[in-house]
Amino acid sequence: MDGAIVMLEQLADGVGSNPTLNITHNTKTLLLAKRAEAVAARDNYELSKQSIRIVRQALERSRLKSRALIMLSRETLKPNLGDEFNENWMILGYDGSLATAVEVNDVALQAEKFKNFFTANPTLEVASKDVTAAKFDELHEALVEGRKAVNDKDTELTQMGLARDAKFEELRKRIRFTIDELSGILDPFDPRWKSFGLNIPGAQETPDVPEGVQVVLIGPNAAATKWGASARADYYRVWLKVHGLDTEPRAVGSPADLDFTIENLPTASQVDIMISALNNGGESALSEPITITTH
C-alpha cells in the first residue's frame, strides 16, 4: 500500500513536470486527490485499530476487577456455604469446583449471579470489602458495556478495512490507467518515463553481475582476464583500481567477448580487477575484485 501511494505521487509529479505531453485523463489534480483519499482511508483504519486496542484494554481491566471481587467474595462466603464445592455454590455459577470463571462472557454471567445473590441475601454483604450487590451490579454493567464497545469497534474496524481496501484498489487502477495513457503518448525508449518514477519500457532489464572472473599475469605489466557470460549482457566493461594511486575504480576497456588483456599496468603494484555487464537498460554492479601484484 505504501508503494502504491509513493508510485501515484511520482506519477502526479511527472504529470506536473511534463505539461507539454497534454495528459488529459489522469491530471495531477486527479491523481493527488485519489492519493489523498487512499491515505485518509488507510489512516482511518489505523486509528480504528488504535481505538479497538483502547476498548479491549478497558474490558480487560473490568474482567480482572470482576474476577478479583468474585474470588474475594467466594472466600467471605465459605463460612456460610462451605469450604469446598457443594450444591450451595451452584447458585453463584460454580459447577463441580470453586474455580472462578476466566473468559469475559463467563465472568460477566458470574458477576450477575453474585449481584443477584447479594440482593437476595444482603446480610451476607461485606461493605468494607465492596462485597455488595451494588458493586457487582457496577462491575457487571462495566463488562457488558465494555463487551459492546469492543464489538462495535470490531465492526467499525472491519468497515474501515473494507473502505481502505476499496480505495487502494481504486489507486491501483488509477496507476494502471495513467501508465496506459502514457503508453499512448511516450515512445518506449523515451527517457521521460523516468520523470514519472517508471522504468523505460523499451529498455532491457539490467544484466546480472559477471561471475567466475579470473585474472592471470602474462608479463611484468600485463594481465589476461576472463569471465562467465552474464544474462542479458550485450557487452562488458573492465575496471581496475591501483592501490595507493586510484581512489575509485576506472574503466579500461569495453569488450563484447568474455576476455580482455590489460596492458601497461604500473610495476610493483597491487591492482584490483573487476568486470561489469551492460545493455541498453543499464549497467550491473561490479564483480568482486580480483587482486593481482605486478612485478
HUNORGI-V260825 format. One record per residue. N is the residue number from 1. SS is DSSP state (H for helix, E for strand, L for the rest). PHI is phi in degrees with one decimal (NA if undefined). PSI is psi in degrees with one decimal (999 if undefined). Layout:
n: (N:N)
ss: (SS:SS)
phi: (PHI:PHI)
psi: (PSI:PSI)
This chain:
n: (1:2:3:4:5:6:7:8:9:10:11:12:13:14:15:16:17:18:19:20:21:22:23:24:25:26:27:28:29:30:31:32:33:34:35:36:37:38:39:40:41:42:43:44:45:46:47:48:49:50:51:52:53:54:55:56:57:58:59:60:61:62:63:64:65:66:67:68:69:70:71:72:73:74:75:76:77:78:79:80:81:82:83:84:85:86:87:88:89:90:91:92:93:94:95:96:97:98:99:100:101:102:103:104:105:106:107:108:109:110:111:112:113:114:115:116:117:118:119:120:121:122:123:124:125:126:127:128:129:130:131:132:133:134:135:136:137:138:139:140:141:142:143:144:145:146:147:148:149:150:151:152:153:154:155:156:157:158:159:160:161:162:163:164:165:166:167:168:169:170:171:172:173:174:175:176:177:178:179:180:181:182:183:184:185:186:187:188:189:190:191:192:193:194:195:196:197:198:199:200:201:202:203:204:205:206:207:208:209:210:211:212:213:214:215:216:217:218:219:220:221:222:223:224:225:226:227:228:229:230:231:232:233:234:235:236:237:238:239:240:241:242:243:244:245:246:247:248:249:250:251:252:253:254:255:256:257:258:259:260:261:262:263:264:265:266:267:268:269:270:271:272:273:274:275:276:277:278:279:280:281:282:283:284:285:286:287:288:289:290:291:292:293:294:295)
ss: (L:H:H:H:H:H:H:H:H:H:H:H:H:H:H:H:H:L:H:H:H:L:L:L:L:L:L:H:H:H:H:H:H:H:H:H:H:H:H:H:H:H:H:H:H:H:H:H:H:H:H:H:H:H:H:H:H:H:H:H:H:H:H:H:H:H:H:H:H:H:H:H:H:H:H:H:H:H:H:H:H:L:L:L:L:L:H:H:H:H:H:H:L:L:L:L:L:L:L:L:L:L:L:H:H:H:H:H:H:H:H:H:H:H:H:H:H:H:H:H:L:H:H:H:L:E:H:H:H:L:E:L:H:H:H:H:H:H:H:H:H:H:H:H:H:H:H:H:H:H:H:H:H:H:H:H:H:H:H:H:H:H:H:H:H:H:H:H:H:H:H:H:H:H:H:H:H:H:H:H:H:H:H:L:L:L:L:L:L:L:H:H:H:H:H:H:L:L:L:L:L:L:L:L:L:L:L:L:L:L:L:L:L:E:E:E:E:E:E:L:L:E:E:E:E:E:L:L:L:L:L:L:L:L:E:E:E:E:E:E:E:E:L:L:L:L:L:L:L:E:E:E:E:L:L:L:L:L:E:E:E:E:L:L:L:L:L:L:L:E:E:E:E:E:E:E:E:E:E:L:L:E:E:L:L:L:L:L:L:E:E:E:E:L:L)
phi: (NA:-63.0:-62.9:-66.4:-63.1:-64.4:-63.0:-65.8:-64.2:-66.6:-62.8:-62.7:-62.2:-64.8:-63.1:-66.8:-84.0:-128.1:-63.1:-72.8:-74.9:54.9:-75.7:-105.7:-87.2:-126.1:-72.4:-61.4:-60.7:-64.7:-63.2:-68.1:-66.0:-64.2:-64.0:-61.6:-63.9:-67.0:-62.4:-62.8:-65.7:-64.5:-66.8:-61.7:-64.4:-65.4:-64.4:-66.2:-62.6:-66.0:-64.1:-70.0:-64.1:-65.1:-72.3:-67.7:-64.7:-64.8:-64.8:-64.9:-62.5:-65.4:-62.5:-65.4:-62.8:-65.6:-61.2:-62.1:-71.0:-61.3:-67.8:-64.6:-65.9:-59.1:-68.2:-69.9:-92.3:-58.3:-61.6:-95.5:-106.7:114.3:-75.7:-123.1:-61.5:-152.9:-62.7:-62.6:-82.2:-65.6:-64.2:-97.7:93.0:-86.9:-148.5:89.5:-159.7:-102.0:-70.5:-82.9:-57.2:-116.7:-70.5:-54.4:-62.8:-69.3:-63.5:-62.1:-63.4:-70.2:-60.8:-66.3:-67.9:-65.9:-59.2:-65.0:-64.8:-72.2:-64.3:-82.1:-130.6:-63.0:-70.5:-92.3:-68.9:-126.9:-61.0:-64.4:-109.9:63.2:-85.0:-139.2:-62.3:-62.8:-68.4:-67.3:-62.8:-62.7:-68.3:-62.9:-63.3:-63.9:-66.2:-64.1:-67.1:-64.5:-64.3:-63.2:-61.7:-64.5:-62.7:-64.2:-68.0:-65.8:-63.4:-61.2:-62.7:-62.5:-63.1:-63.5:-65.1:-65.9:-65.1:-61.1:-61.2:-64.9:-66.5:-75.1:-66.8:-60.6:-62.5:-63.8:-64.8:-65.2:-60.6:-65.4:-59.4:-65.7:-63.7:-63.2:-64.8:-63.6:-63.7:-82.2:-112.6:-95.1:-67.5:-56.8:-103.7:-66.5:-66.2:-67.2:-55.0:-68.7:-70.1:-98.1:76.7:-114.9:-73.1:-75.7:-57.6:-77.7:-79.9:-74.0:-69.3:-56.7:-66.0:-72.0:-67.8:-59.7:-124.6:67.9:-70.9:-130.1:-132.3:-131.9:-68.6:-121.1:174.7:-59.8:-135.1:-142.1:-141.7:-97.2:-122.4:-145.4:-157.5:-85.1:-66.6:-100.7:-59.2:72.7:-80.5:-95.3:-160.2:-129.1:-132.1:-98.7:-121.0:-140.1:-141.6:-86.9:-60.4:81.3:-122.7:-97.0:-86.9:-136.3:-61.8:-128.4:-77.3:-125.5:-178.9:-134.0:-79.3:-89.5:-82.4:-100.3:-150.2:-162.4:-104.2:-98.4:-116.3:59.1:-73.2:-66.3:-74.6:47.8:-134.2:-93.1:-131.2:-92.0:-115.1:-138.1:-128.3:-123.9:-116.2:-134.5:-151.2:-73.5:-89.2:140.3:-123.4:-72.8:-68.6:-75.6:-68.9:-61.1:-68.1:-106.0:-101.0:-124.2:-123.7:-79.6:-80.0)
psi: (-43.3:-36.9:-39.3:-38.3:-45.9:-41.7:-43.5:-36.1:-41.6:-37.4:-43.1:-41.8:-40.0:-39.5:-42.5:-29.4:-10.7:62.3:-25.3:-11.5:-14.5:51.4:116.3:-32.1:-27.3:72.2:163.9:-41.0:-45.1:-44.8:-42.7:-32.9:-43.2:-38.1:-44.3:-39.2:-42.5:-41.6:-43.6:-41.4:-39.8:-45.1:-37.4:-39.3:-43.9:-38.8:-37.4:-36.7:-40.3:-40.1:-41.3:-29.7:-39.8:-46.1:-29.8:-38.3:-40.0:-41.1:-38.5:-38.9:-40.7:-38.9:-45.5:-41.8:-42.7:-44.2:-42.4:-42.2:-35.9:-44.2:-38.7:-42.7:-36.5:-41.5:-37.2:-22.7:-11.4:-38.4:-25.8:-34.7:-13.2:148.9:-21.3:165.1:136.3:-178.4:-22.4:-28.8:-13.0:-29.9:-20.6:10.6:5.3:145.7:102.0:-19.5:174.6:24.9:134.2:144.6:152.8:-50.0:152.0:-48.9:-40.3:-40.0:-41.5:-43.0:-42.1:-37.4:-39.0:-36.7:-37.2:-39.6:-47.2:-37.1:-47.3:-25.9:-38.5:-20.4:65.6:-23.2:-15.9:-2.1:150.6:89.9:-33.4:-20.8:11.4:19.6:77.3:160.1:-39.3:-41.2:-40.1:-34.5:-42.4:-45.7:-38.2:-43.5:-39.2:-38.7:-44.8:-46.2:-38.8:-40.6:-41.5:-41.7:-41.4:-44.7:-41.3:-44.3:-32.7:-40.8:-44.6:-41.5:-41.3:-43.7:-43.7:-37.4:-41.0:-40.3:-41.9:-47.6:-38.8:-41.7:-36.9:-28.0:-40.6:-39.5:-45.4:-40.6:-39.8:-37.5:-45.7:-42.8:-42.2:-43.9:-39.0:-41.5:-40.9:-35.2:-27.7:-7.9:-44.3:142.2:146.9:-22.5:6.9:124.8:-15.0:-12.8:-35.4:-25.3:-12.8:7.5:20.2:154.6:157.4:115.7:-36.8:-13.9:146.6:163.0:142.7:138.7:162.9:157.8:131.9:142.9:168.5:33.7:132.5:138.9:130.3:131.0:132.7:14.6:176.9:-30.8:30.0:151.6:139.3:129.3:138.9:162.3:169.0:156.0:138.9:139.3:132.5:8.8:134.7:-32.7:179.4:166.0:130.7:130.5:147.7:155.8:115.7:123.1:133.3:-4.3:-50.4:134.3:-25.0:154.9:147.8:143.2:138.0:0.8:155.2:71.3:152.6:-21.4:179.5:23.0:160.3:141.3:124.3:123.9:170.3:37.9:147.5:145.6:153.6:49.9:152.6:131.8:130.3:132.1:131.5:155.5:140.4:159.8:144.4:152.9:-170.7:-4.4:-13.2:-164.5:140.0:172.0:165.0:148.0:165.2:136.6:141.0:123.6:130.0:161.7:119.1:160.1:999)
